[in-house]
Amino acid sequence: MERGSDPTTALILSVSDRDAAGRLYNVLMEHSMRAYRAVLGSTRDGDIRLQLVAAQLIGLTFTRYVLRMGPLAELDPPELVTWLSATLRGILFD
């Protein structure tokens, strides 16, 4: 993935402009909420789970594609998918 080609990376890189970051975050969350609500339903618990998924993905994006440091940055994509899938399943379905 090219640095800055992903909306989450753009969000992280725009954080110095709080207004721009806030607008981008809201767009991403709105889009994500529609997709995840189809699975989770519209509940407070679903919204919390969605926020946890967003935090997980923003942290991963920052570590892997912005900092490009540490074990997450070094994982092969299939191994990353395995780890991330397990984590997201835990957040979404436990």
N, C-alpha and C positions, 0 to 999 in steps of 0.2 A: 504494500500500500504506500502510495506517495504521501509524504508529509503534507498535510493540509488538504488532501483530496477527500477526506472523510468529514462529515458534518461534526462529529464529536471532536475530532482534532481541531477543526475550525473554532469550536466553542472554547476549547482549552486555550488556544492561541489568542483568542479575542478577550480573554478574561481581564486584561488591563483596561478595556473599555466596558465598564459594567453594564451600560445600557445595551450595547450590541450583544454582549454575552447573555444578558437576560432575555432579549428578544429571541436569540438563536436557541437558548435553552427551552423557552416556552414552545417554540415551533417543534423542536425535537420531542419534547414531552407530550405535546398534543398528538403528534403523529404516533408515538409509541403507545400512548394510552388507548387509542382506538384499537390497535392490534392486540395489546395485552388484555384489554377488557373483554374481548371476544373469548379469551381463555379464562380470565380471573373473575369476570363479572364486575359490576360497578359497586364496590364496597370500600369502606375505609381500609380494610385489610389489603384489598387489591391495590389501592393507591400507595400504601406503604411498601408493598412488594415491588411495585413499579419504581418507586424512588430508590429502593435498594438495588434493583437491576441497573438503573441509571448510574448510581454511584459506582457500582462494580465496573461498568463499561467505561465510564469516564476515567476511573483510576487505571484500568488496563490500558486504555488508549494513551494516557499521559505517560505511563511507564514504558510501554512498548514502542510507541511511535513518536513521542515528543522527546523524552529523555533518552530513549534507546539504550537503557542500562538495566542490568540485573537479569535474573533468571527468566523473567517473563519475556524480556526482549530477545532472549536467545533461544526460546522454544521454537521448534519446527511447527509450522501451522497445524498439522494434524494433532500433534500433542497438545497444543494450545486449545484446540477445539475440544479435545477430551476433557481437559481440566475445566475449561470455562463452561462446558455443557453441564458437568456435574454441579458446579457452583450455582449456575442459573436455575437448574432443576430444583436444587435445595431451597433457593429463595422463592421460586414460583409455586412449588407444589408441596412443600413440607408443612 
